[in-house]
Each structure stands twice: as C-alpha cells, then as structure tokens.
Amino acid sequence: MMISVVLNVLNEKRHMRDLLDSLVIQEKPWEIVVVDAGSNDGTVEIVQNYMKKFPEIKFFHCPGTRGESTNFGIQQAQGNAVATTGGELELTFSRPYRSCSTSVTSPRLPKPAQGFPSRASSATRRRSTVTV
C-alpha cells in the first residue's frame, strides 16, 4: 500500500528540513506532495534540493488557504491512503502497527494537562497518533 503525505506549507524554511528528513527515511512505497502557498523564505529551494535526491517528492504551487492547499494536494496524491500535515510537524510511521504519529511544535498549542509526561522540555511539544 502506498502512502501519500500531503504537506501544505507557507514560509516553513525553519521546519522543512526536519519534516522532509522524518519522511524520506520511512519504508517505501510512499510519496510526498508538497503544496506551497507562496513561500518567500527559502522553503521552495529546500524542497527542490530534496526533489533532486528523492523523485517521490512532488512540488506544486497553489496560493490560497490551508484547506484549499490541502484539497489540491489530495487531488494530486496517487497513494492508497493519504496523510496531511503542515510544515511544522514531523511524521514517523511505525510499520508493525501501521500507524502514523505526528509531533507538533507550535507556540499556539495549549500547555499539556498537569500529570501527563512530556517527551520534550518545551510545554508546547505535543505527540499524537493517527492510524492509517
């Protein structure tokens, strides 16, 4: 089963290498569909460099909202299953459980509830699991 990962990005230079690194090491078959909404910070150049090494990465330019970018990317995806994320996430796939985990770092997220263990020193780092 091929997994398509759709990334909707806008000025994500700071996170793009980590995100792509976390994806390209996964067991194939997969494809990465990057939909850029008009970055001007070097995001596009980073993606283009990765595309030279990984032909499974496809790049599209589609200005608009996150929803419009995501929907456009899903239309371009060729996989049997589609995962979507923004540029600030790192994805890891766990083969035995056929699951997709996302790690989120964002200052907009609320602090975790007291008593819950945190893998990161920052209170804004979250981890969630989505089964595909």
Phi and psi in radians as a Rosetta constraint file:
Dihedral C 1 N 2 CA 2 C 2 CIRCULARHARMONIC -1.607 0.35
Dihedral N 2 CA 2 C 2 N 3 CIRCULARHARMONIC 2.354 0.35
Dihedral C 2 N 3 CA 3 C 3 CIRCULARHARMONIC -1.784 0.35
Dihedral N 3 CA 3 C 3 N 4 CIRCULARHARMONIC 2.280 0.35
Dihedral C 3 N 4 CA 4 C 4 CIRCULARHARMONIC -1.812 0.35
Dihedral N 4 CA 4 C 4 N 5 CIRCULARHARMONIC 2.227 0.35
Dihedral C 4 N 5 CA 5 C 5 CIRCULARHARMONIC -1.919 0.35
Dihedral N 5 CA 5 C 5 N 6 CIRCULARHARMONIC 2.035 0.35
Dihedral C 5 N 6 CA 6 C 6 CIRCULARHARMONIC -1.731 0.35
Dihedral N 6 CA 6 C 6 N 7 CIRCULARHARMONIC 2.134 0.35
Dihedral C 6 N 7 CA 7 C 7 CIRCULARHARMONIC -1.928 0.35
Dihedral N 7 CA 7 C 7 N 8 CIRCULARHARMONIC 2.112 0.35
Dihedral C 7 N 8 CA 8 C 8 CIRCULARHARMONIC -1.787 0.35
Dihedral N 8 CA 8 C 8 N 9 CIRCULARHARMONIC 2.132 0.35
Dihedral C 8 N 9 CA 9 C 9 CIRCULARHARMONIC -2.304 0.35
Dihedral N 9 CA 9 C 9 N 10 CIRCULARHARMONIC 2.661 0.35
Dihedral C 9 N 10 CA 10 C 10 CIRCULARHARMONIC -2.686 0.35
Dihedral N 10 CA 10 C 10 N 11 CIRCULARHARMONIC 1.952 0.35
Dihedral C 10 N 11 CA 11 C 11 CIRCULARHARMONIC 0.926 0.35
Dihedral N 11 CA 11 C 11 N 12 CIRCULARHARMONIC 0.981 0.35
Dihedral C 11 N 12 CA 12 C 12 CIRCULARHARMONIC -1.897 0.35
Dihedral N 12 CA 12 C 12 N 13 CIRCULARHARMONIC 0.486 0.35
Dihedral C 12 N 13 CA 13 C 13 CIRCULARHARMONIC -0.886 0.35
Dihedral N 13 CA 13 C 13 N 14 CIRCULARHARMONIC -0.712 0.35
Dihedral C 13 N 14 CA 14 C 14 CIRCULARHARMONIC -1.063 0.35
Dihedral N 14 CA 14 C 14 N 15 CIRCULARHARMONIC -0.559 0.35
Dihedral C 14 N 15 CA 15 C 15 CIRCULARHARMONIC -1.882 0.35
Dihedral N 15 CA 15 C 15 N 16 CIRCULARHARMONIC -0.286 0.35
Dihedral C 15 N 16 CA 16 C 16 CIRCULARHARMONIC -1.060 0.35
Dihedral N 16 CA 16 C 16 N 17 CIRCULARHARMONIC -0.762 0.35
Dihedral C 16 N 17 CA 17 C 17 CIRCULARHARMONIC -1.087 0.35
Dihedral N 17 CA 17 C 17 N 18 CIRCULARHARMONIC -0.792 0.35
Dihedral C 17 N 18 CA 18 C 18 CIRCULARHARMONIC -1.074 0.35
Dihedral N 18 CA 18 C 18 N 19 CIRCULARHARMONIC -0.753 0.35
Dihedral C 18 N 19 CA 19 C 19 CIRCULARHARMONIC -1.104 0.35
Dihedral N 19 CA 19 C 19 N 20 CIRCULARHARMONIC -0.881 0.35
Dihedral C 19 N 20 CA 20 C 20 CIRCULARHARMONIC -1.133 0.35
Dihedral N 20 CA 20 C 20 N 21 CIRCULARHARMONIC -0.680 0.35
Dihedral C 20 N 21 CA 21 C 21 CIRCULARHARMONIC -1.048 0.35
Dihedral N 21 CA 21 C 21 N 22 CIRCULARHARMONIC -0.683 0.35
Dihedral C 21 N 22 CA 22 C 22 CIRCULARHARMONIC -1.224 0.35
Dihedral N 22 CA 22 C 22 N 23 CIRCULARHARMONIC -0.366 0.35
Dihedral C 22 N 23 CA 23 C 23 CIRCULARHARMONIC -1.603 0.35
Dihedral N 23 CA 23 C 23 N 24 CIRCULARHARMONIC -0.758 0.35
Dihedral C 23 N 24 CA 24 C 24 CIRCULARHARMONIC -1.221 0.35
Dihedral N 24 CA 24 C 24 N 25 CIRCULARHARMONIC -0.270 0.35
Dihedral C 24 N 25 CA 25 C 25 CIRCULARHARMONIC -1.504 0.35
Dihedral N 25 CA 25 C 25 N 26 CIRCULARHARMONIC -0.077 0.35
Dihedral C 25 N 26 CA 26 C 26 CIRCULARHARMONIC -1.305 0.35
Dihedral N 26 CA 26 C 26 N 27 CIRCULARHARMONIC 2.730 0.35
Dihedral C 26 N 27 CA 27 C 27 CIRCULARHARMONIC -1.142 0.35
Dihedral N 27 CA 27 C 27 N 28 CIRCULARHARMONIC 2.332 0.35
Dihedral C 27 N 28 CA 28 C 28 CIRCULARHARMONIC -1.432 0.35
Dihedral N 28 CA 28 C 28 N 29 CIRCULARHARMONIC 2.805 0.35
Dihedral C 28 N 29 CA 29 C 29 CIRCULARHARMONIC -1.587 0.35
Dihedral N 29 CA 29 C 29 N 30 CIRCULARHARMONIC 2.394 0.35
Dihedral C 29 N 30 CA 30 C 30 CIRCULARHARMONIC -2.674 0.35
Dihedral N 30 CA 30 C 30 N 31 CIRCULARHARMONIC 2.851 0.35
Dihedral C 30 N 31 CA 31 C 31 CIRCULARHARMONIC -2.447 0.35
Dihedral N 31 CA 31 C 31 N 32 CIRCULARHARMONIC 2.651 0.35
Dihedral C 31 N 32 CA 32 C 32 CIRCULARHARMONIC -2.068 0.35
Dihedral N 32 CA 32 C 32 N 33 CIRCULARHARMONIC 2.144 0.35
Dihedral C 32 N 33 CA 33 C 33 CIRCULARHARMONIC -1.914 0.35
Dihedral N 33 CA 33 C 33 N 34 CIRCULARHARMONIC 1.892 0.35
Dihedral C 33 N 34 CA 34 C 34 CIRCULARHARMONIC -1.702 0.35
Dihedral N 34 CA 34 C 34 N 35 CIRCULARHARMONIC 2.156 0.35
Dihedral C 34 N 35 CA 35 C 35 CIRCULARHARMONIC -2.029 0.35
Dihedral N 35 CA 35 C 35 N 36 CIRCULARHARMONIC 1.963 0.35
Dihedral C 35 N 36 CA 36 C 36 CIRCULARHARMONIC -1.751 0.35
Dihedral N 36 CA 36 C 36 N 37 CIRCULARHARMONIC 2.348 0.35
Dihedral C 36 N 37 CA 37 C 37 CIRCULARHARMONIC -1.662 0.35
Dihedral N 37 CA 37 C 37 N 38 CIRCULARHARMONIC 0.195 0.35
Dihedral C 37 N 38 CA 38 C 38 CIRCULARHARMONIC 2.108 0.35
Dihedral N 38 CA 38 C 38 N 39 CIRCULARHARMONIC 0.667 0.35
Dihedral C 38 N 39 CA 39 C 39 CIRCULARHARMONIC -1.058 0.35
Dihedral N 39 CA 39 C 39 N 40 CIRCULARHARMONIC 2.536 0.35
Dihedral C 39 N 40 CA 40 C 40 CIRCULARHARMONIC -2.330 0.35
Dihedral N 40 CA 40 C 40 N 41 CIRCULARHARMONIC 0.390 0.35
Dihedral C 40 N 41 CA 41 C 41 CIRCULARHARMONIC -1.962 0.35
Dihedral N 41 CA 41 C 41 N 42 CIRCULARHARMONIC 0.114 0.35
Dihedral C 41 N 42 CA 42 C 42 CIRCULARHARMONIC 1.839 0.35
Dihedral N 42 CA 42 C 42 N 43 CIRCULARHARMONIC -0.024 0.35
Dihedral C 42 N 43 CA 43 C 43 CIRCULARHARMONIC -0.999 0.35
Dihedral N 43 CA 43 C 43 N 44 CIRCULARHARMONIC -0.812 0.35
Dihedral C 43 N 44 CA 44 C 44 CIRCULARHARMONIC -1.059 0.35
Dihedral N 44 CA 44 C 44 N 45 CIRCULARHARMONIC -0.741 0.35
Dihedral C 44 N 45 CA 45 C 45 CIRCULARHARMONIC -1.118 0.35
Dihedral N 45 CA 45 C 45 N 46 CIRCULARHARMONIC -0.666 0.35
Dihedral C 45 N 46 CA 46 C 46 CIRCULARHARMONIC -1.090 0.35
Dihedral N 46 CA 46 C 46 N 47 CIRCULARHARMONIC -0.829 0.35
Dihedral C 46 N 47 CA 47 C 47 CIRCULARHARMONIC -1.078 0.35
Dihedral N 47 CA 47 C 47 N 48 CIRCULARHARMONIC -0.757 0.35
Dihedral C 47 N 48 CA 48 C 48 CIRCULARHARMONIC -1.069 0.35
Dihedral N 48 CA 48 C 48 N 49 CIRCULARHARMONIC -0.664 0.35
Dihedral C 48 N 49 CA 49 C 49 CIRCULARHARMONIC -1.124 0.35
Dihedral N 49 CA 49 C 49 N 50 CIRCULARHARMONIC -0.710 0.35
Dihedral C 49 N 50 CA 50 C 50 CIRCULARHARMONIC -1.159 0.35
Dihedral N 50 CA 50 C 50 N 51 CIRCULARHARMONIC -0.619 0.35
Dihedral C 50 N 51 CA 51 C 51 CIRCULARHARMONIC -1.094 0.35
Dihedral N 51 CA 51 C 51 N 52 CIRCULARHARMONIC -0.510 0.35
Dihedral C 51 N 52 CA 52 C 52 CIRCULARHARMONIC -1.144 0.35
Dihedral N 52 CA 52 C 52 N 53 CIRCULARHARMONIC -0.569 0.35
Dihedral C 52 N 53 CA 53 C 53 CIRCULARHARMONIC -1.626 0.35
Dihedral N 53 CA 53 C 53 N 54 CIRCULARHARMONIC -0.469 0.35
Dihedral C 53 N 54 CA 54 C 54 CIRCULARHARMONIC -2.256 0.35
Dihedral N 54 CA 54 C 54 N 55 CIRCULARHARMONIC 1.695 0.35
Dihedral C 54 N 55 CA 55 C 55 CIRCULARHARMONIC -1.155 0.35
Dihedral N 55 CA 55 C 55 N 56 CIRCULARHARMONIC -0.174 0.35
Dihedral C 55 N 56 CA 56 C 56 CIRCULARHARMONIC -1.330 0.35
Dihedral N 56 CA 56 C 56 N 57 CIRCULARHARMONIC -0.130 0.35
Dihedral C 56 N 57 CA 57 C 57 CIRCULARHARMONIC -1.621 0.35
Dihedral N 57 CA 57 C 57 N 58 CIRCULARHARMONIC 2.224 0.35
Dihedral C 57 N 58 CA 58 C 58 CIRCULARHARMONIC -2.047 0.35
Dihedral N 58 CA 58 C 58 N 59 CIRCULARHARMONIC 2.476 0.35
Dihedral C 58 N 59 CA 59 C 59 CIRCULARHARMONIC -2.112 0.35
Dihedral N 59 CA 59 C 59 N 60 CIRCULARHARMONIC 2.370 0.35
Dihedral C 59 N 60 CA 60 C 60 CIRCULARHARMONIC -2.375 0.35
Dihedral N 60 CA 60 C 60 N 61 CIRCULARHARMONIC 2.567 0.35
Dihedral C 60 N 61 CA 61 C 61 CIRCULARHARMONIC -1.884 0.35
Dihedral N 61 CA 61 C 61 N 62 CIRCULARHARMONIC 2.114 0.35
Dihedral C 61 N 62 CA 62 C 62 CIRCULARHARMONIC -2.590 0.35
Dihedral N 62 CA 62 C 62 N 63 CIRCULARHARMONIC 1.587 0.35
Dihedral C 62 N 63 CA 63 C 63 CIRCULARHARMONIC -1.118 0.35
Dihedral N 63 CA 63 C 63 N 64 CIRCULARHARMONIC 2.591 0.35
Dihedral C 63 N 64 CA 64 C 64 CIRCULARHARMONIC 2.573 0.35
Dihedral N 64 CA 64 C 64 N 65 CIRCULARHARMONIC -2.884 0.35
Dihedral C 64 N 65 CA 65 C 65 CIRCULARHARMONIC -1.339 0.35
Dihedral N 65 CA 65 C 65 N 66 CIRCULARHARMONIC 2.943 0.35
Dihedral C 65 N 66 CA 66 C 66 CIRCULARHARMONIC -1.034 0.35
Dihedral N 66 CA 66 C 66 N 67 CIRCULARHARMONIC -0.703 0.35
Dihedral C 66 N 67 CA 67 C 67 CIRCULARHARMONIC -1.105 0.35
Dihedral N 67 CA 67 C 67 N 68 CIRCULARHARMONIC -0.759 0.35
Dihedral C 67 N 68 CA 68 C 68 CIRCULARHARMONIC -1.123 0.35
Dihedral N 68 CA 68 C 68 N 69 CIRCULARHARMONIC -0.732 0.35
Dihedral C 68 N 69 CA 69 C 69 CIRCULARHARMONIC -1.116 0.35
Dihedral N 69 CA 69 C 69 N 70 CIRCULARHARMONIC -0.753 0.35
Dihedral C 69 N 70 CA 70 C 70 CIRCULARHARMONIC -1.107 0.35
Dihedral N 70 CA 70 C 70 N 71 CIRCULARHARMONIC -0.823 0.35
Dihedral C 70 N 71 CA 71 C 71 CIRCULARHARMONIC -1.067 0.35
Dihedral N 71 CA 71 C 71 N 72 CIRCULARHARMONIC -0.705 0.35
Dihedral C 71 N 72 CA 72 C 72 CIRCULARHARMONIC -1.082 0.35
Dihedral N 72 CA 72 C 72 N 73 CIRCULARHARMONIC -0.787 0.35
Dihedral C 72 N 73 CA 73 C 73 CIRCULARHARMONIC -1.095 0.35
Dihedral N 73 CA 73 C 73 N 74 CIRCULARHARMONIC -0.694 0.35
Dihedral C 73 N 74 CA 74 C 74 CIRCULARHARMONIC -1.098 0.35
Dihedral N 74 CA 74 C 74 N 75 CIRCULARHARMONIC -0.666 0.35
Dihedral C 74 N 75 CA 75 C 75 CIRCULARHARMONIC -1.116 0.35
Dihedral N 75 CA 75 C 75 N 76 CIRCULARHARMONIC -0.538 0.35
Dihedral C 75 N 76 CA 76 C 76 CIRCULARHARMONIC -1.449 0.35
Dihedral N 76 CA 76 C 76 N 77 CIRCULARHARMONIC -0.359 0.35
Dihedral C 76 N 77 CA 77 C 77 CIRCULARHARMONIC -1.137 0.35
Dihedral N 77 CA 77 C 77 N 78 CIRCULARHARMONIC 2.479 0.35
Dihedral C 77 N 78 CA 78 C 78 CIRCULARHARMONIC -1.913 0.35
Dihedral N 78 CA 78 C 78 N 79 CIRCULARHARMONIC -0.064 0.35
Dihedral C 78 N 79 CA 79 C 79 CIRCULARHARMONIC -1.325 0.35
Dihedral N 79 CA 79 C 79 N 80 CIRCULARHARMONIC 2.902 0.35
Dihedral C 79 N 80 CA 80 C 80 CIRCULARHARMONIC -1.331 0.35
Dihedral N 80 CA 80 C 80 N 81 CIRCULARHARMONIC -0.453 0.35
Dihedral C 80 N 81 CA 81 C 81 CIRCULARHARMONIC -2.354 0.35
Dihedral N 81 CA 81 C 81 N 82 CIRCULARHARMONIC 2.590 0.35
Dihedral C 81 N 82 CA 82 C 82 CIRCULARHARMONIC -2.196 0.35
Dihedral N 82 CA 82 C 82 N 83 CIRCULARHARMONIC 2.291 0.35
Dihedral C 82 N 83 CA 83 C 83 CIRCULARHARMONIC -2.014 0.35
Dihedral N 83 CA 83 C 83 N 84 CIRCULARHARMONIC 2.453 0.35
Dihedral C 83 N 84 CA 84 C 84 CIRCULARHARMONIC -2.125 0.35
Dihedral N 84 CA 84 C 84 N 85 CIRCULARHARMONIC 2.575 0.35
Dihedral C 84 N 85 CA 85 C 85 CIRCULARHARMONIC -2.797 0.35
Dihedral N 85 CA 85 C 85 N 86 CIRCULARHARMONIC 2.844 0.35
Dihedral C 85 N 86 CA 86 C 86 CIRCULARHARMONIC -1.615 0.35
Dihedral N 86 CA 86 C 86 N 87 CIRCULARHARMONIC -3.137 0.35
Dihedral C 86 N 87 CA 87 C 87 CIRCULARHARMONIC -1.294 0.35
Dihedral N 87 CA 87 C 87 N 88 CIRCULARHARMONIC -0.212 0.35
Dihedral C 87 N 88 CA 88 C 88 CIRCULARHARMONIC -1.584 0.35
Dihedral N 88 CA 88 C 88 N 89 CIRCULARHARMONIC 0.090 0.35
Dihedral C 88 N 89 CA 89 C 89 CIRCULARHARMONIC -1.834 0.35
Dihedral N 89 CA 89 C 89 N 90 CIRCULARHARMONIC 2.749 0.35
Dihedral C 89 N 90 CA 90 C 90 CIRCULARHARMONIC -2.084 0.35
Dihedral N 90 CA 90 C 90 N 91 CIRCULARHARMONIC 2.288 0.35
Dihedral C 90 N 91 CA 91 C 91 CIRCULARHARMONIC -1.868 0.35
Dihedral N 91 CA 91 C 91 N 92 CIRCULARHARMONIC 2.469 0.35
Dihedral C 91 N 92 CA 92 C 92 CIRCULARHARMONIC -2.336 0.35
Dihedral N 92 CA 92 C 92 N 93 CIRCULARHARMONIC 2.457 0.35
Dihedral C 92 N 93 CA 93 C 93 CIRCULARHARMONIC -1.870 0.35
Dihedral N 93 CA 93 C 93 N 94 CIRCULARHARMONIC 2.356 0.35
Dihedral C 93 N 94 CA 94 C 94 CIRCULARHARMONIC -1.921 0.35
Dihedral N 94 CA 94 C 94 N 95 CIRCULARHARMONIC 1.826 0.35
Dihedral C 94 N 95 CA 95 C 95 CIRCULARHARMONIC -0.999 0.35
Dihedral N 95 CA 95 C 95 N 96 CIRCULARHARMONIC -0.810 0.35
Dihedral C 95 N 96 CA 96 C 96 CIRCULARHARMONIC -1.031 0.35
Dihedral N 96 CA 96 C 96 N 97 CIRCULARHARMONIC -0.535 0.35
Dihedral C 96 N 97 CA 97 C 97 CIRCULARHARMONIC -1.827 0.35
Dihedral N 97 CA 97 C 97 N 98 CIRCULARHARMONIC -0.026 0.35
Dihedral C 97 N 98 CA 98 C 98 CIRCULARHARMONIC 0.826 0.35
Dihedral N 98 CA 98 C 98 N 99 CIRCULARHARMONIC 0.874 0.35
Dihedral C 98 N 99 CA 99 C 99 CIRCULARHARMONIC -2.128 0.35
Dihedral N 99 CA 99 C 99 N 100 CIRCULARHARMONIC 2.850 0.35
Dihedral C 99 N 100 CA 100 C 100 CIRCULARHARMONIC -2.183 0.35
Dihedral N 100 CA 100 C 100 N 101 CIRCULARHARMONIC 2.118 0.35
Dihedral C 100 N 101 CA 101 C 101 CIRCULARHARMONIC -1.877 0.35
Dihedral N 101 CA 101 C 101 N 102 CIRCULARHARMONIC 2.490 0.35
Dihedral C 101 N 102 CA 102 C 102 CIRCULARHARMONIC -2.133 0.35
Dihedral N 102 CA 102 C 102 N 103 CIRCULARHARMONIC 2.402 0.35
Dihedral C 102 N 103 CA 103 C 103 CIRCULARHARMONIC -1.898 0.35
Dihedral N 103 CA 103 C 103 N 104 CIRCULARHARMONIC 2.233 0.35
Dihedral C 103 N 104 CA 104 C 104 CIRCULARHARMONIC -2.002 0.35
Dihedral N 104 CA 104 C 104 N 105 CIRCULARHARMONIC 2.288 0.35
Dihedral C 104 N 105 CA 105 C 105 CIRCULARHARMONIC -2.156 0.35
Dihedral N 105 CA 105 C 105 N 106 CIRCULARHARMONIC 1.967 0.35
Dihedral C 105 N 106 CA 106 C 106 CIRCULARHARMONIC -2.697 0.35
Dihedral N 106 CA 106 C 106 N 107 CIRCULARHARMONIC 2.330 0.35
Dihedral C 106 N 107 CA 107 C 107 CIRCULARHARMONIC -1.206 0.35
Dihedral N 107 CA 107 C 107 N 108 CIRCULARHARMONIC -0.217 0.35
Dihedral C 107 N 108 CA 108 C 108 CIRCULARHARMONIC -1.463 0.35
Dihedral N 108 CA 108 C 108 N 109 CIRCULARHARMONIC -0.214 0.35
Dihedral C 108 N 109 CA 109 C 109 CIRCULARHARMONIC -1.358 0.35
Dihedral N 109 CA 109 C 109 N 110 CIRCULARHARMONIC 2.536 0.35
Dihedral C 109 N 110 CA 110 C 110 CIRCULARHARMONIC -1.230 0.35
Dihedral N 110 CA 110 C 110 N 111 CIRCULARHARMONIC 2.775 0.35
Dihedral C 110 N 111 CA 111 C 111 CIRCULARHARMONIC -1.196 0.35
Dihedral N 111 CA 111 C 111 N 112 CIRCULARHARMONIC 2.567 0.35
Dihedral C 111 N 112 CA 112 C 112 CIRCULARHARMONIC -1.165 0.35
Dihedral N 112 CA 112 C 112 N 113 CIRCULARHARMONIC 2.702 0.35
Dihedral C 112 N 113 CA 113 C 113 CIRCULARHARMONIC -1.121 0.35
Dihedral N 113 CA 113 C 113 N 114 CIRCULARHARMONIC 2.635 0.35
Dihedral C 113 N 114 CA 114 C 114 CIRCULARHARMONIC -1.068 0.35
Dihedral N 114 CA 114 C 114 N 115 CIRCULARHARMONIC 2.488 0.35
Dihedral C 114 N 115 CA 115 C 115 CIRCULARHARMONIC 1.638 0.35
Dihedral N 115 CA 115 C 115 N 116 CIRCULARHARMONIC -0.180 0.35
Dihedral C 115 N 116 CA 116 C 116 CIRCULARHARMONIC -1.625 0.35
Dihedral N 116 CA 116 C 116 N 117 CIRCULARHARMONIC 2.307 0.35
Dihedral C 116 N 117 CA 117 C 117 CIRCULARHARMONIC -1.205 0.35
Dihedral N 117 CA 117 C 117 N 118 CIRCULARHARMONIC 2.582 0.35
Dihedral C 117 N 118 CA 118 C 118 CIRCULARHARMONIC -2.147 0.35
Dihedral N 118 CA 118 C 118 N 119 CIRCULARHARMONIC 2.333 0.35
Dihedral C 118 N 119 CA 119 C 119 CIRCULARHARMONIC -1.371 0.35
Dihedral N 119 CA 119 C 119 N 120 CIRCULARHARMONIC -0.322 0.35
Dihedral C 119 N 120 CA 120 C 120 CIRCULARHARMONIC -2.019 0.35
Dihedral N 120 CA 120 C 120 N 121 CIRCULARHARMONIC 2.756 0.35
Dihedral C 120 N 121 CA 121 C 121 CIRCULARHARMONIC -1.294 0.35
Dihedral N 121 CA 121 C 121 N 122 CIRCULARHARMONIC -0.411 0.35
Dihedral C 121 N 122 CA 122 C 122 CIRCULARHARMONIC -1.468 0.35
Dihedral N 122 CA 122 C 122 N 123 CIRCULARHARMONIC 2.407 0.35
Dihedral C 122 N 123 CA 123 C 123 CIRCULARHARMONIC -1.275 0.35
Dihedral N 123 CA 123 C 123 N 124 CIRCULARHARMONIC -0.167 0.35
Dihedral C 123 N 124 CA 124 C 124 CIRCULARHARMONIC -1.646 0.35
Dihedral N 124 CA 124 C 124 N 125 CIRCULARHARMONIC 0.024 0.35
Dihedral C 124 N 125 CA 125 C 125 CIRCULARHARMONIC -1.562 0.35
Dihedral N 125 CA 125 C 125 N 126 CIRCULARHARMONIC 2.221 0.35
Dihedral C 125 N 126 CA 126 C 126 CIRCULARHARMONIC -2.176 0.35
Dihedral N 126 CA 126 C 126 N 127 CIRCULARHARMONIC 2.658 0.35
Dihedral C 126 N 127 CA 127 C 127 CIRCULARHARMONIC -2.318 0.35
Dihedral N 127 CA 127 C 127 N 128 CIRCULARHARMONIC 2.296 0.35
Dihedral C 127 N 128 CA 128 C 128 CIRCULARHARMONIC -2.408 0.35
Dihedral N 128 CA 128 C 128 N 129 CIRCULARHARMONIC 2.757 0.35
Dihedral C 128 N 129 CA 129 C 129 CIRCULARHARMONIC -2.096 0.35
Dihedral N 129 CA 129 C 129 N 130 CIRCULARHARMONIC 2.330 0.35
Dihedral C 129 N 130 CA 130 C 130 CIRCULARHARMONIC -2.170 0.35
Dihedral N 130 CA 130 C 130 N 131 CIRCULARHARMONIC 2.194 0.35
Dihedral C 130 N 131 CA 131 C 131 CIRCULARHARMONIC -1.527 0.35
Dihedral N 131 CA 131 C 131 N 132 CIRCULARHARMONIC 2.311 0.35
